[in-house]
Amino acid sequence: MDSLTERTPRVVSAVKLARAAERKKSGLFLAEGFNAVSEAAQSRLVRELFFTPDALERHHDLIASVEAGGARVFPITDRAAKALSDTVTPQGLIAVTELIDVPLDRALAGTPRLVAVPVETAEPGNAGTVIRVADAAGADSIVLLGDSVDPHNGKCVRASAGSVFHLPIARERSIESGIDALRRAGLTIVATAADGEVDLDDADELLTQPTAWLFGNEAHGLPESVTRDADHRIRIPIHGRAESLNLATAAAICLYASARAQRRSGTS
């Protein structure tokens, strides 16, 4: 089969998936690179796979397994790979994949014990890193509240290192409705706050409960109304001279604190 170029209709159609409106319309998005493609393939979500000659040489087994799984595979030129990629150095391996977000009630089904809840997260790299951290900490799901980044954004998918395919991710525009749903699922709502009444070092007993952690926007933190609505406000102690922690670091510290407390109490 001849390699498809950046002008081939199939490639042109896939390039449009870089736009959120096209992703919503088609129910598809792009996943680039070995980690993302291999995890999408294991989840049986890949519809099409594009690869350059160099990618075929490096990832022949993965490409063959994707094709064996029923997806259509297409060799492409390096220029086509550049058109499909939003990175400076394209990896030459791009999948057209089914969307991964789920309804909120599905993300909270069963008896969740730990849920990460980024609120109005604007930076896709941070969102992807929080998803990766939540996955590593053993969280049951992710709920993106408010005007948050699309988890199908290319930078978010890459930053998650494949974790977007590992656990349920839901989006809810209404922060109030989202928090109500978390409570109905039996979760204690905990907000990170610099002036919180509970120090994270003293929160183990509290964190043995099923917990939803609210994490604020990178620039402005959590809205005051959201912080007030939480059941508890927890501060991360800073022992050195740093003024604050970034979103992904704070999420990692808090989610692992919950995971540790739940495992030690035998409730995870």
N, C-alpha and C positions, 0 to 999 in steps of 0.2 A: 504494500500500500504506500502511495506517495505521501510525503509529509504534508500536513495541512499548514497553510500559511495564515498570516494575520487577517487576510481578506476572505478566507473561506467562511461561508455563512455559519457553519457550526461553531467556529471559533468566535466570530463576531457576536453570535447569540450568547455564548458563554461569557464574553467580556462584559456584557451588559449586567451580569450578576454582581458586579462591583457596586452597583447602585441598590440601595435599600428598597426602593420602590419596585424594582425588577425582581428582587429576591422575594418580596411579599407576594407579588403577582404570580410568580412561577412556582413558588414553594421549594426553590433550590438555592444553593450558594456554592462558593468556591472554597475548597480546602487545598492548601498548597504545602508541599514538602513531605518528606518521608513519614514523620510522626503523625501528622494530621491524616494523610491518606491511608496509612496502615490502620489507624484507629477507626476511621470511617469505614474501611473495608471490613474490619472485624464486626462492626455494628450493622453490616449489610445495608448501608445507606448510599453507596456510590452508584450513580447512574452512568457517568461517563468518566473516562480518564484520558488526559492528554500527557504525552511525555516526549522529551527531546531524545536524540540519539545518546547523549551523555547520560541522561537519567535511565535509559534502557540498559546501558552497560552497568550502571551502579545498582539498579533496583529491579533487575530482571525478574527475580522470584516474586516480588510484590506485584509487579505489573501482570505477571502470568496468573497469580492467584485472584486478582481483581477481575480479570477476564473470565477465569473459570467460575467466578461467582455470579456471572451473568451481566456484568457491566460492559459497555462498549468501550474499546480502547482505540486511541488514535495517535499515531506519531505526528509530531509538529515540529516546525522550524524553531530556531532560537528566537527569531523575531516574533513569532506567534506566542512563544512562552513569555516574552517580555510584555506583550499586549495583555496577557492573562494575569500577569503578576503585578502586585503593587509594591514590590520590593526593588531595591537598587540592583541586587544580584539575584535574578530568578533561579529557583531550584530546578526548574524544568519538569516538575511533576505536579500536575494540577487536576484535582477531581471535581466534577460537578456532583454535588451531594444533596440529599434531602435535608430540609431544615430540621434543627434539633430541638428547638424550644417546644415546651408542652404547656397545656393549660395549668393554671395555678392549682386547681384541686388535684390534678394528677401528681404534681410535684410534691404535694403535701399528703398524699395518700398513705394509708397504713398508720404507723406510729413513728413519725420522724423524731429523732433524738437531737440532731444537730443540723441547723440550716443556716447558711450564709446569706445575708441580705444586704447587698450593696444598694445604697439609696442615691439616686441621681448621679451615678458614676458616669463621667463624661469622657474619660480617656480610655480608649479601647485596650491599650497595653496593660493598664492597671486592672481593668475588668478581667482580661484573660488570665492575668497572674493570680487574681483572687480566686477565679474558678479552679486554677491549677492547685492552689494552696488548699482550697476546700476539699478537692478530690483527695489530695495527699493526707489530709487530716481525717478523712473518713466521713465527711459530711454527707447527709442523705440527699440534699438538693441545694440548688441556688435559686434565689428569688431576686430578680432585678426590679426595684421599685422606682416609680416616678419616671422622669424623663432621662432614662439611662441609655447607655450605648447599646447598639444592636450586637448580641453575642456572635452573630454571623459575620461581623466585620472582619476583614482579613487579618488586621493586626491583632484583634482579640483572639481569633482562632490560633494564630501562631504563638501568641504569648501563653495560651493555655497548654501548649505542647501536647495536644490531643485530648485533654481532659474535658473539652466540650462534648465529647462523645461518651463520657463515662458516667455522668450522673444527670438527673433531670434538671433542666434550666427553664424557669418560667419568668414571664414579664408581666408586670401589673402597673399600669399608668397611675392608678389612684393609690397613693401611699396609705391613706386611711383604710381603704378596702383591703389592701394587702396585709396590713397589720391585723385587721379584724380576722382575716382568714388564717393567719399564723396562730392567733389565739384560739380560734375554733379547733385548730389541729392539736391543741394541748401544749403549745410551746410557750415558754416564758420569754418575754421580749426583753432583750438586754441591749442597751445602747452604749457605744464607746463615747466617753466624754472626759475632757481634760479636768473638769471639776466634779467628776462623779463621786457619789457618796460611798462607793465600795472600791477598795483597792484590789486590783487583779490578784495580787499575792494572797489576799484573804478571801478569795471568792470560790474556793474549791467546793464547799458545801452547796452553794447556790448553783454552781455549774454542773452538778451531778443531775440536775433536772433537765428535761428536754428543753433545748435552748435555741432561740433564733437570735443571731447576732446582727445588729444593725450597724453598718459602716457608712460613714458620710462621704460626701463629695470631696474630691482632692483639694479644692481651693477653699471651700466654705464649711466643711464638716457637715454634721447633721443639722437640719433646721431645728430651731428651738422647740417648735410645736411637736416634732417627732420625738425629740429627746424627752419631753415632758410626758409623752404618751407611753414611753417604755415602762416596764415593770421595775427595772433596775438600771442605774447608770454606773458604769464601771470605768475607772481610770487606769491606764497603763502607767505604772511608775517609771519615771525617767530619773536615773541615778546620776547621770553625767550632765553635761552642759547643753546637750541637744535641745532645741526648742520643742520639737515634735517629731513624730514618726510619719512616714508616708503611708498611704492607704494599704498597699500590699503587705508592708511589714507589720502594720497594726493587725491586719486580718490574720496573718500567720501566727502571731503571738496569741491572739485571742482564741482562734479555732483550735490550736494545739493545746491551750490551757483547758478548754472544754473536753477535748478528746482524752487528755490525760486524767482529768477528774472523773469522767464517766467510766473509763477503763479501770481505774483504781477502785471505784465503788461497785464495779460489776454491773453497771446499768447500760453499757454500750451494746 
